[in-house]
Amino acid sequence: MTWSVNVINNTGGPVISPANSTLYVQGTQAVIFVQRFGYITLLDIGHQNGGPHYWCVSVTTGGYTNRWWYDGQGACDLVLNPDGTFNLSGQGQTLHGVIGGGTDARFFDLPPSHRVYLTGVTNALWNQRVTLTVNGGGPSLQWVGAGEGNRELAHQTIDTPPGPAGQNNAAVIMEHANNGSGAWVMSNMSGVGKYGLLGYNLRMVVSEDGADQDYNDSGLACQWWMLP
C-alpha cells in the first residue's frame, strides 16, 4: 500500500518538502518544513483500527496530532496558509491545524543533480534523533541512536534532485529524549558549517542536548566532490 502528499497551494512562505510525486509505504515519512512557522510530519504507521480506512498516517506538528486514513494507493492534498495554518484533505477526510514545532531547523544548500554522502554520529548517553528533508527529493530521512565516541548514526548516499544551485534546498532538525518517556525535545543546534576546498564540499550541523554544552551530541555531515 502506498500514499502521497501533494502541496497544492502554498501561501505560507518558503517551504522545503519532498517531491509531490513521492510514494510512501509503512514506516516512511514526509517532514514538510515551512520556514516561517515550523514543520509538519506525516508518518505511515501501518494498519490501525477505528478509522474510515485500513491504513493510517500520523500527522503531527507542534502540539497537534491527528490521523489520516487511506486504502490502496491513497493521496492527500496539503494547503499551507499565510496565517500559519494548514488544511489536509483526501480519501473523504479533511484535517485543519496550526503549523508548529518551532522554527529552529537549519537550512542549507546541497548541489542539484549530484551524489551526496551523509555521515551522522552521536556522542551522548541520551537518544538522539536527526531528520533531513531535501526539497523535491524522496521521503524524509531520519536516524535514531545513542552512544559515545562518535558512534555511527548515519552512513548512506543520496542523489539530489535537479534544480537551481545556490539555494537553501535542505533542512535538518536534531532532537533528544532524556527522560525515558520517549518524548522528543528539540536540541540546540549550531549554525551550518560550510567548507569547500579543491572540489571537496562539506555542510555540517551539530547539536547539544543540554547535558554538558560540548555541542557534539549528534552531528550530520553532508559531503560531495565537485570541481569548480
C-alpha positions as CSV (number, residue, x, y, z in Angstrom):
1,M,0.0,0.0,0.0
2,T,1.3,3.4,-0.9
3,W,0.3,7.0,-0.5
4,S,1.4,10.5,-1.5
5,V,1.1,14.0,-0.1
6,N,0.9,16.9,-2.6
7,V,1.4,20.6,-1.6
8,I,-1.1,22.1,-4.0
9,N,-1.3,25.6,-2.7
10,N,1.4,27.4,-0.6
11,T,1.0,31.0,0.7
12,G,2.8,30.3,3.9
13,G,6.3,31.3,2.7
14,P,9.4,29.3,1.8
15,V,8.9,25.5,2.0
16,I,11.2,22.5,1.9
17,S,9.3,19.4,1.1
18,P,9.8,16.0,-0.7
19,A,8.5,16.0,-4.3
20,N,4.8,15.7,-4.8
21,S,5.3,12.5,-6.8
22,T,6.9,10.7,-3.9
23,L,5.3,7.4,-2.8
24,Y,5.4,6.4,0.8
25,V,5.0,3.0,2.5
26,Q,4.7,1.9,6.1
27,G,7.5,3.3,8.2
28,T,8.4,6.2,5.8
29,Q,7.5,9.8,6.3
30,A,7.3,13.3,4.8
31,V,8.6,16.1,7.0
32,I,7.5,19.4,5.4
33,F,9.3,22.5,6.6
34,V,7.5,25.8,6.5
35,Q,10.3,28.2,7.4
36,R,8.2,30.9,9.0
37,F,6.2,28.6,11.2
38,G,7.6,25.1,11.8
39,Y,7.1,21.8,10.2
40,I,4.5,19.0,9.6
41,T,5.4,15.3,9.9
42,L,3.3,12.7,8.1
43,L,4.4,9.2,9.2
44,D,2.9,6.0,7.9
45,I,2.1,3.8,11.0
46,G,0.5,1.0,9.1
47,H,-2.8,-0.8,9.8
48,Q,-4.7,0.7,12.7
49,N,-8.3,0.1,14.0
50,G,-11.0,2.6,14.3
51,G,-10.7,4.7,11.2
52,P,-12.6,5.1,7.9
53,H,-9.9,3.2,6.0
54,Y,-7.5,0.4,6.7
55,W,-4.1,2.1,6.6
56,C,-3.1,5.1,8.8
57,V,-0.8,8.1,8.6
58,S,0.1,10.0,11.8
59,V,0.0,13.8,11.2
60,T,1.9,15.9,13.9
61,T,3.0,19.5,14.1
62,G,3.8,21.2,17.4
63,G,1.1,20.2,19.8
64,Y,-1.3,19.0,17.1
65,T,-1.7,15.2,16.5
66,N,-4.3,13.6,14.2
67,R,-4.6,10.7,11.8
68,W,-5.4,10.5,8.1
69,W,-6.5,7.2,6.7
70,Y,-6.2,5.6,3.3
71,D,-6.7,2.4,1.3
72,G,-4.9,1.2,-1.8
73,Q,-2.9,4.0,-3.4
74,G,-4.1,7.0,-1.3
75,A,-3.3,10.6,-1.9
76,C,-3.8,13.7,0.2
77,D,-3.6,17.4,-0.7
78,L,-1.9,19.9,1.6
79,V,-2.7,23.7,1.6
80,L,-0.3,26.0,3.6
81,N,-1.9,29.3,4.6
82,P,-0.3,32.7,5.3
83,D,-1.6,32.7,8.9
84,G,0.4,29.6,9.8
85,T,-2.4,27.1,9.5
86,F,-2.8,24.1,7.1
87,N,-5.6,22.1,5.5
88,L,-5.1,18.5,4.5
89,S,-7.7,16.7,2.5
90,G,-8.2,13.4,0.7
91,Q,-9.9,10.0,0.9
92,G,-13.1,11.7,2.2
93,Q,-11.4,13.4,5.1
94,T,-10.3,17.0,6.0
95,L,-7.9,18.0,8.7
96,H,-7.1,21.5,9.8
97,G,-4.4,22.7,12.2
98,V,-1.7,25.2,13.2
99,I,1.8,24.6,11.9
100,G,4.1,24.3,14.9
101,G,7.2,22.6,16.1
102,G,9.4,25.7,16.2
103,T,11.5,27.5,13.6
104,D,14.9,26.2,14.9
105,A,15.6,24.0,11.9
106,R,18.8,24.6,10.0
107,F,18.5,25.3,6.3
108,F,21.4,24.9,3.9
109,D,22.3,24.3,0.2
110,L,23.1,21.0,-1.5
111,P,24.2,20.7,-5.1
112,P,21.4,19.8,-7.7
113,S,21.6,16.5,-9.6
114,H,24.6,15.3,-7.6
115,R,25.5,12.4,-5.3
116,V,25.9,13.4,-1.6
117,Y,27.5,11.3,1.1
118,L,25.8,11.5,4.6
119,T,27.6,10.7,7.8
120,G,26.0,11.0,11.2
121,V,27.5,10.4,14.7
122,T,26.5,10.6,18.3
123,N,28.4,11.4,21.5
124,A,25.6,11.1,24.0
125,L,24.0,8.7,26.5
126,W,20.6,10.1,25.7
127,N,18.8,9.0,22.5
128,Q,19.4,11.4,19.6
129,R,17.2,11.8,16.5
130,V,18.2,13.6,13.3
131,T,15.7,14.3,10.5
132,L,16.7,15.5,7.0
133,T,14.4,16.7,4.1
134,V,15.8,17.6,0.7
135,N,13.5,19.8,-1.3
136,G,12.0,18.0,-4.3
137,G,13.6,14.7,-3.2
138,G,12.3,11.4,-1.9
139,P,10.9,10.6,1.6
140,S,12.4,12.4,4.5
141,L,15.3,10.6,6.2
142,Q,15.5,10.0,9.9
143,W,18.1,8.4,12.2
144,V,17.9,7.5,15.9
145,G,20.7,6.3,18.2
146,A,22.9,7.0,21.2
147,G,26.4,6.3,22.2
148,E,29.8,7.9,22.9
149,G,33.0,8.1,20.9
150,N,31.5,9.2,17.6
151,R,29.2,6.2,17.4
152,E,27.8,5.9,13.8
153,L,24.3,7.2,13.4
154,A,24.0,7.5,9.6
155,H,26.1,6.3,6.7
156,Q,24.5,6.5,3.3
157,T,24.4,8.3,0.0
158,I,21.6,10.3,-1.7
159,D,21.1,11.6,-5.2
160,T,19.8,15.1,-5.1
161,P,17.0,16.2,-7.5
162,P,17.6,18.8,-10.3
163,G,17.1,22.4,-9.6
164,P,18.9,25.8,-9.3
165,A,22.2,25.8,-7.5
166,G,23.0,28.1,-4.5
167,Q,19.6,27.8,-2.8
168,N,18.7,26.6,0.7
169,N,17.2,23.3,-0.5
170,A,17.7,21.1,2.5
171,A,16.5,21.2,6.2
172,V,17.6,19.3,9.3
173,I,16.3,19.1,12.8
174,M,18.0,17.4,15.8
175,E,16.2,16.2,18.9
176,H,16.9,14.2,22.0
177,A,15.0,12.2,24.6
178,N,16.3,12.5,28.1
179,N,13.6,11.3,30.4
180,G,12.9,7.7,29.3
181,S,9.3,8.6,28.3
182,G,10.1,8.6,24.5
183,A,9.2,12.3,24.3
184,W,11.5,14.1,21.8
185,V,12.8,17.6,22.7
186,M,14.4,20.0,20.2
187,S,18.2,20.1,20.8
188,N,20.2,23.3,20.5
189,M,21.8,23.3,17.1
190,S,24.9,25.1,15.7
191,G,24.8,27.2,12.6
192,V,25.6,25.3,9.4
193,G,29.3,24.9,9.0
194,K,30.3,25.3,5.3
195,Y,33.6,24.2,3.9
196,G,35.0,23.9,0.4
197,L,38.5,23.2,-1.0
198,L,39.7,21.8,-4.3
199,G,36.4,20.3,-5.2
200,Y,35.6,18.9,-1.8
201,N,32.5,20.4,-0.1
202,L,31.1,19.9,3.4
203,R,27.9,21.1,5.2
204,M,27.8,20.1,8.9
205,V,25.3,20.7,11.7
206,V,25.9,19.6,15.3
207,S,23.7,19.7,18.4
208,E,23.7,20.0,22.2
209,D,21.2,18.2,24.4
210,G,21.9,20.3,27.5
211,A,24.0,17.8,29.4
212,D,27.4,19.3,29.1
213,Q,27.5,22.1,26.5
214,D,30.0,20.4,24.2
215,Y,27.9,20.6,21.0
216,N,28.8,17.1,19.8
217,D,25.8,15.1,21.0
218,S,24.7,14.5,17.4
219,G,26.3,15.6,14.2
220,L,25.4,15.3,10.5
221,A,27.9,15.8,7.7
222,C,26.9,16.2,4.1
223,Q,29.8,15.8,1.7
224,W,30.3,15.9,-2.0
225,W,33.0,16.4,-4.6
226,M,32.6,18.9,-7.5
227,L,35.3,20.6,-9.4
228,P,34.9,24.4,-9.6
